[in-house]
C-alpha cells in the first residue's frame, strides 16, 4: 500500500481526536492551540509529500556542468 499525500494528511488529522477530548475535558484554550498545531503539521506533511511541478531534473545539471567544461 502506497502512502499518498492524501492518506498521510488524513492519518495526521487523526491526531485531532485526542486533542478534542483534551480540550473538552481539561483546558479549552490549550485544546485550541493544540488543534491549530495539529492542523499546521498535517498541512506541512501533505505539502511535503505532494509532487512538485517540473520536479528535479538532475540530468540537466550534469549536462550544464559538461557544457561549462567544454567552454573552458
C-alpha positions, 0 to 999 in steps of 0.5 A, spaced: 500 500 500 502 506 497 502 512 502 499 518 498 499 525 500 492 524 501 492 518 506 498 521 510 494 528 511 488 524 513 492 519 518 495 526 521 488 529 522 487 523 526 491 526 531 485 531 532 481 526 536 485 526 542 486 533 542 478 534 542 477 530 548 483 534 551 480 540 550 473 538 552 475 535 558 481 539 561 483 546 558 479 549 552 484 554 550 490 549 550 485 544 546 485 550 541 492 551 540 493 544 540 488 543 534 491 549 530 498 545 531 495 539 529 492 542 523 499 546 521 503 539 521 498 535 517 498 541 512 506 541 512 506 533 511 501 533 505 505 539 502 511 535 503 509 529 500 505 532 494 509 532 487 512 538 485 511 541 478 517 540 473 520 536 479 528 535 479 531 534 473 538 532 475 540 530 468 540 537 466 545 539 471 550 534 469 549 536 462 550 544 464 556 542 468 559 538 461 557 544 457 561 549 462 567 544 461 567 544 454 567 552 454 573 552 458 
